Amino acid sequence: MAFNLQENNSKRLRLDRIGRWTVSIGGVSILAMLLLIFVFLTMELIPIFNQNNRLSEGTDSLVLPKNARAIYASQVSDTLYAVDDQNEWFQLSTPTPVAKRESYIHPGFTPINRGRELWRMETSGSNQVDVYSLDDTVATSHSIELPVELNQVQSLSYVAKSQSLTLVGTTDSELFTAYLSSTGKRQVTVLNRQRLAIEGVALSSAGDGLLLWGKDSILISRLNGADIHTLATIEGIDEDIVEAHLIPGSFGFVAQTASGELQYWSMLSLQQGFQIQKLAHLDMDDPHAEWDLMHRHRTVLIFEPSKGVTAWQLTNNTTSELLYFDTAVSESVNFTYLPNIDKAVWWSGELLHRLPMRGYRPELSLKNVFGKVWYDGYEEPEFVWQTTALADNYEAKVSLVPLVFGTIKAAFYAMLFAVPIAIGGAIYTAYFMSSTLRAWVKPTIELMEALPTVIIGFLAGLWLAPMIDENLVSSVLFLLLFPLLIVLVSFIWSWVPKKVTSNIPSGLHLITVVPMIIFSLLLAQWGAPIIENGYFFGDVQTYLADRGIAYDQRNSLIVGIAMGFAVIPTIFTLAEEAIYSVPKHLSQAAFALGASKWQALSSVVLQTASSGIVSAIMVGLGKAVGETMIVLMATGNTPVQEWNIFEGMRSLASTIAIEMPESEVASSHYQILILSAFLLFVFTFLLNSLAEMIRQRLREKYRSL
């Protein structure tokens, strides 16, 4: 067959064109995917930084029955009920009453649902109190006798649960508590109110906390049934307290003074006991404004008829205007927050207004995420990450600083272990090792990169961590002895006559490492008991604990070894290729000028390959920063901020892997995790960009070689 040069060239050009378009489309697609990831994360983060558009819905109104005096929310649905002055119960979606009870509601009672459940109180005798549950039907739940006649009661707070009932009340001269257990057992405690100078009481939503206040003092107590156990007191209050409410899930509380100032108090648990401390305060424009606690977000909702609805977030001590009234509303307005339906409601006359709070997420602020926050129960402002708990009213702590610190800490110890081994191995393999041995060693190390990190993390958590825990001193001693012995042997080797060293083929010096490993292990095992008994009194972990140094079985040492093992192949491969690709004539020219092999390596080869070596280290660092499974399985995932190598950490990647499956889409928790992913994306992007900049500068600097 005749050879057709023109046809062959056209085929080659066609293949080149197809290859060029394939590579171009692939590269553009990767850049487009990265851009889409960035756009998606940015769009999801807009609510965090959009402080002025928190509420996604406006207000709406419902018609009330005449003379409505209380509003209740259903436990199982969004249904609202109203009770009028004739004790008829109306479902607000229907015009007819659904129930009627001959009930006695004392003027001092708070007939507004402030808890999760819906209850009302009735009496069938002079001191008999019946508690009913209202939903679609009305059923008696509890009945208890008070230690005083009902017409003597001035104020009363109660918490009714499915199996128990707790009541706290006052008369002119007495403070009493009554408790009905699930077995029907009744407990009663009566105290002298004048002697204690009590002016007001508040009961926690769980029924286990009691707040008492007088003219110049505050007392916080724990309730065990009807028994009162005082926890903390404070005296010398500047102004009289007129109203106060305990915050669900803690012994902190919000109080209003006679001048209209709202105060946020917390109870701290110190070594010398409990202490009450004021964390924040807010001056209301209207001293007679209505306010209520929004339990889930640690927020006080303030209703001012002449202004609107304002939210005071207790955790970060900030206010935001949720609703502004163009014209002032009637001052005789009842206002409350209904947690069952997550709405603030106020009513006057025959009209009920509802403000949905869906979308209000005050914890999503830059101060909470990146700043120190003074949380309830803490002695001082701190960086804390703890987003979930068993209780619904838990105060979410969303500081990303511990996660960023944990990510850097894990990467630091991994690189501390991986970089010397990987770079040293790359130098030896590319420059000193024989080509025959290199053909075996290089693919073997590159094959390590195929090991799944979940397997490495599994082995680190279940095998390596317990082994090092049982042999802590010998393990640390081996890590210190082995490099020292290698340096010592290298120094001794330099004094060995050349007649001996010349008989060893180039590249086979590696065999001296094997006996050094065995000797280091034996020496560490022999010396560990001597050191532990002589310097650490027989137990190094107890010795560390006595000096305030924490020790966890799954710690940074384990992560450094395991993650370093996973990063070594990446750094080794890239660095070895950079060193091996240095033109041979450069080192040969150095030899011709009288340089030794080590001088040629340090002065010519490493400088020429420095851009590739730096890129290899930065790529390895990026992999360590984004590693998930090893950190997840080889640490305790505790968000601590200590450089202690014997403590664990919690990284951004592991947090996303743990908490993303359980987070609700578009919730605060979900958006915080999206912000974590965004930070991780930006961090790795900056690392890769920095690596490219350094590589280009080093290439320009040493191009003349």
C-alpha positions in Angstrom: 0.0 0.0 0.0 1.4 3.4 -1.0 2.1 5.8 1.8 -0.1 9.0 1.6 1.6 11.8 3.6 -1.2 14.2 3.1 -3.9 11.8 4.3 -1.7 10.8 7.3 -1.2 14.4 8.3 -4.9 15.2 8.1 -5.7 12.2 10.4 -3.1 13.4 12.8 -4.4 16.9 12.8 -8.0 15.6 13.3 -6.9 13.5 16.3 -4.9 16.5 17.7 -8.0 18.7 17.3 -10.2 16.1 19.1 -7.7 15.7 21.9 -7.4 19.5 22.3 -11.2 19.9 22.4 -11.5 17.0 24.9 -8.9 18.4 27.2 -10.3 21.9 26.9 -13.9 20.8 27.6 -12.7 18.7 30.6 -10.7 21.6 32.0 -13.6 24.1 31.5 -16.0 21.6 33.0 -13.9 21.2 36.2 -13.7 25.0 36.5 -17.4 25.3 36.0 -18.1 22.7 38.7 -15.8 24.6 41.1 -17.6 27.8 40.3 -21.0 26.1 40.8 -19.9 24.8 44.2 -18.8 28.3 45.1 -22.1 29.8 43.9 -24.2 27.1 45.8 -22.4 27.6 49.0 -22.6 31.4 48.7 -26.4 31.3 48.0 -26.9 29.1 51.0 -24.9 31.5 53.2 -26.9 34.6 52.3 -29.3 34.3 55.3 -26.4 34.3 57.7 -25.2 37.7 56.5 -28.6 39.1 55.6 -29.5 40.6 59.0 -32.5 42.6 57.8 -34.6 39.9 56.2 -34.9 37.3 58.9 -38.7 36.9 58.9 -39.9 35.3 55.6 -43.6 35.8 56.4 -45.7 38.8 57.4 -48.5 39.1 59.9 -52.0 37.8 59.5 -55.2 38.2 61.6 -58.0 36.0 63.0 -61.3 37.0 64.4 -61.8 36.3 68.2 -64.9 35.7 70.1 -66.2 38.6 72.2 -64.4 39.2 75.5 -61.6 36.7 74.8 -59.3 36.6 77.8 -56.8 33.8 76.9 -55.2 32.2 73.9 -53.9 28.7 73.7 -52.1 26.6 71.1 -52.7 23.0 70.4 -49.9 20.5 71.3 -50.3 18.4 68.1 -51.3 21.0 65.4 -51.3 24.6 64.5 -54.8 25.1 65.9 -55.5 28.1 68.2 -58.1 28.2 70.9 -59.6 31.2 72.8 -61.5 31.3 76.0 -64.0 34.1 76.7 -65.4 35.5 79.9 -68.1 32.8 79.9 -65.5 30.1 80.0 -66.4 28.9 76.5 -63.5 27.5 74.4 -63.4 28.4 70.8 -61.4 26.9 68.0 -60.4 30.0 66.0 -61.0 28.3 62.7 -64.7 27.7 63.5 -67.3 30.1 64.8 -68.9 27.9 67.4 -67.5 27.0 70.9 -66.0 23.5 71.3 -66.2 23.2 75.1 -67.5 24.9 78.2 -66.3 24.5 81.8 -67.3 26.1 85.1 -63.8 27.3 85.9 -62.3 29.7 88.4 -59.4 31.6 87.0 -57.7 33.7 89.6 -56.8 37.3 88.5 -53.2 36.6 89.5 -52.9 33.6 87.2 -51.2 33.9 83.9 -53.8 32.3 81.6 -51.4 32.2 78.6 -49.6 29.1 77.5 -45.8 29.7 78.0 -44.8 26.1 77.8 -45.0 23.2 75.3 -48.3 21.9 76.6 -51.7 23.4 77.0 -53.3 23.5 80.5 -55.9 25.4 82.4 -56.9 25.3 86.1 -60.2 24.7 87.7 -61.5 24.3 91.2 -64.1 22.0 92.7 -63.7 23.2 96.3 -62.2 25.9 98.5 -58.7 24.6 98.1 -59.0 21.9 95.4 -57.3 22.6 92.1 -58.0 20.5 89.0 -55.8 20.7 85.9 -57.3 20.0 82.5 -55.7 19.4 79.2 -57.3 21.0 76.2 -56.7 19.9 72.6 -59.5 18.4 70.4 -61.2 17.2 73.6 -61.0 18.1 77.3 -59.9 15.5 79.8 -59.0 15.8 83.5 -55.3 15.1 84.1 -54.6 16.0 87.8 -56.3 17.0 90.9 -54.5 18.3 94.0 -55.4 20.1 97.3 -53.5 23.3 98.1 -52.3 24.0 101.7 -54.3 27.3 101.6 -57.8 28.4 100.4 -57.9 29.3 96.8 -59.4 32.8 97.4 -56.3 33.6 99.4 -53.9 32.9 96.6 -52.3 36.0 95.1 -50.1 34.4 92.4 -49.7 30.9 91.2 -47.3 29.2 88.8 -47.7 25.6 87.8 -46.1 22.9 85.5 -48.2 20.0 84.5 -46.6 17.0 82.9 -48.2 13.7 81.8 -47.4 12.0 85.1 -46.8 14.8 87.6 -47.9 18.3 88.7 -45.9 21.1 90.4 -47.4 24.3 91.8 -45.8 27.3 93.5 -47.9 30.1 94.9 -48.1 33.0 97.4 -50.6 34.4 99.8 -50.3 37.6 101.9 -48.1 35.8 104.4 -47.0 32.5 102.9 -45.1 30.9 100.1 -46.2 27.3 99.3 -45.2 24.5 97.0 -47.3 21.5 96.1 -46.2 18.4 94.2 -48.3 15.5 92.9 -46.2 12.5 91.8 -47.0 9.9 89.2 -48.1 7.5 91.9 -50.6 10.0 93.4 -48.4 11.0 96.3 -48.8 14.6 97.5 -46.1 16.8 99.0 -46.5 20.2 100.4 -44.1 22.9 101.7 -45.2 26.1 103.3 -42.7 29.0 104.1 -43.1 32.4 105.8 -43.2 34.9 103.0 -42.6 38.0 105.2 -39.5 36.5 106.9 -38.0 35.7 103.4 -39.1 39.1 102.1 -40.5 37.5 98.9 -42.4 39.7 96.4 -42.5 37.5 93.4 -42.0 33.9 92.3 -41.4 32.2 88.9 -41.3 28.5 88.2 -39.2 26.9 85.4 -40.9 25.2 82.5 -39.6 21.8 83.7 -40.8 22.3 87.2 -37.4 21.8 88.8 -36.3 25.4 89.3 -37.7 28.2 91.4 -36.9 31.9 91.2 -37.8 34.1 94.2 -37.2 37.9 94.4 -37.6 40.6 96.9 -36.9 44.3 97.1 -33.1 44.0 96.9 -32.4 40.3 96.6 -32.8 37.3 94.3 -32.8 33.7 95.2 -32.5 30.6 92.9 -33.6 27.3 94.2 -34.0 23.7 92.9 -37.2 21.9 93.5 -37.2 18.2 94.4 -40.9 17.5 94.5 -42.2 20.1 96.9 -38.8 20.5 98.7 -36.9 23.7 98.1 -33.1 23.6 98.0 -31.5 27.0 97.8 -28.6 27.2 95.2 -27.6 30.8 95.1 -28.6 34.2 96.3 -27.6 37.8 95.5 -28.3 40.9 97.5 -28.1 44.6 96.9 -30.1 44.8 93.7 -30.3 48.4 92.6 -34.0 48.4 91.5 -37.1 46.6 92.3 -38.0 43.6 90.1 -41.6 43.6 88.9 -41.5 40.5 86.6 -39.1 37.7 85.9 -39.0 34.4 84.0 -36.6 31.5 84.2 -35.0 30.5 80.9 -36.0 26.9 80.0 -33.1 24.5 80.2 -31.0 26.5 82.7 -31.2 28.5 85.9 -30.6 31.8 84.1 -33.5 34.3 84.0 -34.7 37.5 82.6 -36.1 40.2 84.9 -37.8 43.5 84.4 -37.2 46.4 86.8 -39.6 49.1 87.8 -37.9 51.6 85.4 -38.4 49.3 82.4 -34.9 47.8 82.2 -34.6 44.2 81.2 -31.8 42.3 82.8 -30.3 38.9 81.8 -28.9 37.0 84.8 -27.0 33.7 84.8 -26.1 31.2 87.5 -22.4 30.2 87.4 -21.1 26.9 88.9 -17.8 27.8 90.5 -15.5 25.8 92.8 -16.7 27.7 95.8 -20.3 27.2 94.9 -23.0 28.8 92.7 -23.0 32.5 91.9 -25.6 34.7 90.2 -24.1 37.2 87.7 -25.7 39.8 85.4 -24.6 39.2 81.8 -26.5 41.9 79.9 -29.2 44.5 80.2 -31.5 46.5 77.8 -33.5 49.7 78.4 -36.9 49.5 76.9 -38.4 52.7 75.5 -41.7 51.9 77.1 -41.5 50.7 80.7 -45.0 49.2 80.3 -44.2 47.2 77.2 -45.3 43.6 77.0 -42.5 40.9 76.7 -42.1 37.2 76.5 -39.4 34.6 76.2 -38.7 32.8 72.9 -37.2 29.7 74.5 -35.5 28.1 71.5 -33.4 31.0 70.5 -32.7 32.5 74.0 -34.6 35.7 72.8 -36.9 38.2 74.5 -39.7 39.4 72.3 -40.7 43.0 73.2 -44.1 44.4 72.1 -44.3 48.2 72.3 -47.7 49.5 71.0 -46.2 52.7 69.8 -43.2 51.1 68.0 -43.6 47.4 67.1 -42.0 44.1 67.9 -38.3 44.0 68.8 -36.2 40.9 69.5 -33.4 41.0 72.1 -31.0 38.1 71.6 -29.6 37.2 75.0 -26.6 35.2 73.9 -24.9 37.9 71.8 -26.7 40.9 73.5 -28.1 42.3 70.2 -31.5 43.7 69.2 -33.3 43.6 65.9 -36.6 45.1 64.8 -38.9 42.4 63.6 -42.0 44.4 63.0 -42.6 48.2 62.8 -46.1 49.7 63.3 -46.9 52.6 60.9 -49.5 53.7 63.4 -49.7 53.0 67.1 -52.0 50.2 68.2 -54.2 50.1 71.3 -52.3 50.1 74.5 -54.6 47.5 76.1 -53.0 44.6 74.2 -52.2 41.1 75.4 -48.9 39.7 73.9 -47.3 36.3 74.1 -45.1 33.9 72.2 -46.6 30.4 71.4 -43.7 27.9 71.0 -46.0 25.1 69.8 -46.7 27.0 66.6 -43.6 29.3 66.6 -45.6 32.5 66.4 -45.8 35.7 68.4 -49.4 36.8 68.9 -51.2 39.8 70.3 -54.8 40.7 70.5 -57.1 43.5 71.5 -60.9 43.4 71.2 -62.0 40.8 68.7 -58.9 40.6 66.5 -55.9 38.4 66.9 -52.6 39.1 65.1 -50.0 36.5 64.4 -46.3 37.0 63.5 -44.6 33.8 62.3 -41.1 33.5 63.7 -40.0 31.0 61.1 -36.8 32.3 59.6 -35.7 34.2 62.7 -32.2 32.8 63.5 -30.3 35.2 65.7 -27.6 32.6 66.4 -26.4 33.0 62.8 -24.3 36.1 63.4 -20.7 36.8 62.7 -20.2 37.5 66.5 -21.5 34.0 67.4 -19.7 32.2 64.7 -16.2 33.9 64.9 -16.2 35.8 68.2 -16.1 34.9 71.9 -19.6 34.6 73.4 -20.6 34.7 77.1 -23.0 31.7 77.3 -25.3 31.0 80.1 -23.5 29.2 82.9 -20.0 30.0 81.7 -17.6 32.0 83.8 -16.3 34.1 80.9 -16.8 34.5 77.1 -15.4 31.5 75.2 -15.2 29.9 71.8 -17.6 26.9 72.0 -19.0 24.5 69.4 -21.9 22.4 70.7 -24.9 22.6 68.3 -27.2 19.8 69.5 -28.4 18.3 72.8 -31.2 16.1 74.0 -33.3 19.1 75.2 -35.3 21.2 72.7 -34.5 24.4 74.6 -30.8 23.9 74.6 -28.7 27.0 73.8 -26.8 26.2 70.6 -23.2 27.1 70.6 -21.9 27.6 67.0 -18.4 29.1 67.2 -16.4 27.7 64.2 -13.1 28.8 65.8 -12.6 25.4 67.6 -13.3 23.6 64.3 -10.9 25.7 62.4 -8.3 25.2 65.1 -8.9 21.4 65.1 -8.4 21.3 61.3 -5.1 23.2 61.5 -4.0 21.1 64.5 -4.7 17.8 62.7 -3.0 19.0 59.5 0.1 20.3 61.5 0.8 17.0 63.3 0.1 15.0 60.1 2.6 17.2 58.2 5.1 17.0 61.0 5.1 13.3 60.6 4.8 13.0 56.8 7.0 15.8 55.4 10.4 14.6 56.7 9.7 11.0 55.7 8.2 11.8 52.3 10.8 14.4 51.3 13.6 12.3 52.6 12.4 9.2 50.8 11.8 11.2 47.6 15.4 12.6 47.7 16.9 9.2 48.3 14.8 7.4 45.8 15.3 9.9 43.0 19.0 10.7 43.6 20.8 7.9 45.4 18.8 4.7 44.7 19.7 2.5 41.8 17.3 2.5 38.9 16.5 -1.2 39.4 15.5 -0.7 43.1 13.7 2.5 42.2 11.5 0.6 39.7 10.2 -1.5 42.7 10.1 1.1 45.5 8.4 4.0 43.7 5.3 2.0 42.5 5.0 0.4 45.9 4.8 3.7 47.7 2.5 5.1 45.1 0.2 2.1 45.7 -0.2 3.2 49.3 -2.3 6.1 48.1 -4.9 3.6 46.9 -5.6 2.5 50.5 -9.0 3.8 51.6 -8.7 6.4 54.4 -11.6 4.8 56.2 -9.4 1.6 56.5 -6.5 3.7 57.8 -8.8 5.4 60.3 -10.3 2.1 61.4 -6.9 0.6 62.1 -5.7 3.8 63.8 -8.7 4.0 66.1 -9.1 0.3 67.0 -5.5 -1.0 66.8 -2.9 1.8 66.9 -4.6 3.9 69.6 -5.0 1.1 72.2 -1.5 -0.1 71.5 0.1 3.3 72.0 -2.1 3.8 75.1 -0.6 0.7 76.7 2.9 1.5 75.6 2.9 5.3 75.7 6.5 5.8 77.0 8.1 3.2 74.7 6.1 4.6 71.6 7.3 8.2 72.2 10.8 7.0 73.0 10.9 5.1 69.7 9.8 8.1 67.7 12.6 10.1 69.3 15.3 7.4 69.2 14.9 6.3 65.6 15.8 9.6 63.8 18.6 10.2 66.3 20.1 6.8 65.7 19.8 7.3 61.9 21.8 10.6 62.2 24.3 8.9 64.4 24.8 5.9 62.0 25.1 8.4 59.1 27.8 10.3 61.0 29.7 7.0 61.7 29.3 5.9 58.1 31.1 9.0 56.9 34.2 7.8 58.9 34.1 4.3 57.4 37.0 3.8 54.9 36.1 4.1 51.3 37.5 0.7 50.6 34.6 -0.7 52.6 31.8 1.7 51.4 32.8 1.3 47.8 32.0 -2.4 47.9 28.3 -1.6 48.6 26.4 -0.9 45.4 25.0 2.6 45.1 21.4 2.9 46.5 21.7 -0.1 48.8 22.5 1.9 51.9 18.8 1.6 52.8 19.5 -1.8 54.3 21.2 -0.1 57.3 17.7 1.3 58.3 16.2 -2.1 59.0 18.6 -3.0 61.9 18.2 0.6 63.2 14.4 0.1 63.4 14.8 -3.2 65.3 17.4 -1.7 67.6 15.3 1.4 68.3 12.3 -0.8 69.2 14.4 -3.0 71.5 16.0 0.0 73.1 12.6 1.8 73.6 11.1 -1.3 75.2 14.1 -1.7 77.5 14.3 1.9 78.5 10.6 2.7 78.9 10.0 1.0 82.3 13.2 2.7 83.6 12.1 6.1 82.5 8.5 5.7 83.6 9.4 4.4 87.1 12.3 6.9 87.5 10.7 10.1 86.2 6.9 9.5 86.1 6.4 7.6 89.4 5.3 4.4 87.6 2.4 5.8 85.6 2.9 8.5 83.0 -0.8 9.2 82.4 -1.4 9.8 86.1 1.7 12.0 86.2 0.3 14.1 83.3 -3.2 14.4 84.8 -1.7 15.6 88.2 0.0 18.4 86.3 -3.1 19.4 84.4 -2.1 17.8 81.1 -5.0 16.0 79.6 -4.6 12.6 77.9 -7.0 10.9 75.6 -6.5 7.5 74.0 -7.5 8.9 70.6 -5.3 12.0 70.3 -3.3 14.1 68.0 -0.4 11.7 68.0 -2.6 9.0 66.6 -4.0 11.3 64.0 -0.5 12.5 63.0 0.7 9.0 62.4 -2.4 7.8 60.6 -3.0 10.9 58.5 0.7 11.2 57.8 0.7 7.7 56.5 -2.1 8.7 54.1 -0.4 11.9 53.0 3.1 10.5 52.5 2.4 8.9 49.1 1.1 12.2 47.7 4.0 14.2 48.8 6.5 11.5 47.9 5.3 11.0 44.4 5.2 14.7 43.4 8.5 15.5 45.1 10.3 12.4 43.7 9.2 13.3 40.2 10.4 16.9 40.6 13.8 15.8 41.8 14.2 13.0 39.3 13.3 15.4 36.4 16.2 17.7 37.1 18.5 17.5 34.0 21.5 15.2 34.6 23.9 17.6 33.0 23.4 20.1 35.9 24.7 17.6 38.5 27.4 16.4 36.2 28.6 20.0 35.7 28.7 20.3 39.5 30.8 17.1 39.7 33.1 18.5 37.1 33.7 21.5 39.3 34.8 19.3 42.1 31.5 19.1 44.1 30.6 16.0 46.1 27.4 14.2 45.5 25.8 15.8 48.6 27.0 19.3 47.5 25.6 18.8 44.1 22.3 17.7 45.6 21.9 20.6 48.1 23.3 23.4 45.8 21.9 22.4 42.4 19.3 19.6 42.4 17.2 20.6 45.3 17.2 24.3 44.3 16.1 23.4 40.8 13.4 21.0 42.1 12.3 23.4 44.9 9.2 24.5 43.1 8.0 20.9 42.7 8.9 20.1 46.3 7.0 23.0 47.6 4.0 22.2 45.5 4.1 18.6 46.8 4.1 19.8 50.4 1.2 22.2 49.7 -0.9 19.5 47.9 -0.2 17.2 50.9 -1.3 19.9 53.3 -4.5 20.5 51.3 -5.2 16.8 51.5 -4.6 16.8 55.3 -6.9 19.8 55.8 -9.8 18.1 53.9 -9.3 14.6 55.4 -12.5 13.3 57.0 -12.5 9.6 57.9 -9.1 9.4 59.7 -9.9 12.4 61.9 -13.4 11.1 62.5 -12.3 7.6 63.6 -8.9 8.3 65.2 -9.9 11.2 67.5 -12.5 11.8 70.2 -14.0 14.6 68.0 -13.9 16.9 71.0 -13.8 20.6 69.9 -10.9 21.7 72.2 -8.4 24.4 71.6 -5.2 23.0 73.0 -2.0 22.2 71.1 -1.4 19.3 73.5 -0.4 16.3 71.4 -2.2 13.9 73.8 -5.6 15.5 73.2 -7.9 15.1 70.3 -9.6 17.7 68.2 -12.6 18.2 65.9 -12.1 19.3 62.4 -14.4 21.0 59.9 -14.6 18.0 57.6 -15.4 15.5 60.4 -18.1 17.8 61.8 -19.8 18.1 58.4 -19.7 14.3 58.0 -21.1 13.7 61.5 -23.8 16.4 61.7 -25.0 17.0 58.2 -27.1 13.8 58.0 -29.1 14.9 61.1 -29.6 18.5 60.2 -32.8 19.9 58.7 -32.4 21.6 55.4 -32.5 25.4 55.7 -32.3 25.2 59.5 -29.7 27.2 61.4 -27.7 24.0 62.0 -27.7 23.3 58.3 -26.5 26.7 57.4 -23.7 26.7 59.9 -22.5 23.4 58.4 -22.7 25.0 54.9 -20.5 27.8 56.3 -18.1 25.2 57.5 -18.0 23.6 54.1 -17.4 27.1 52.5 -14.5 27.8 54.9 -13.0 24.4 54.0 -13.4 25.1 50.3 -11.8 28.5 50.6 -9.0 27.2 52.7 -8.0 24.5 50.3 -8.4 26.8 47.3 -6.1 29.4 48.9 -3.6 26.6 49.7 -3.5 25.4 46.1 -3.3 29.0 44.9 -0.4 29.8 47.2 1.4 26.6 46.1 1.1 27.7 42.5 2.4 31.2 43.2 5.4 29.8 45.2 6.1 27.3 42.4 6.1 30.0 39.7 8.4 32.2 41.7 10.9 29.5 42.5 10.8 28.4 38.8 11.6 31.9 37.7 14.4 32.2 40.3 16.2 29.0 39.5 15.5 29.0 35.7 19.1 30.2 35.1 20.4 26.9 36.4 
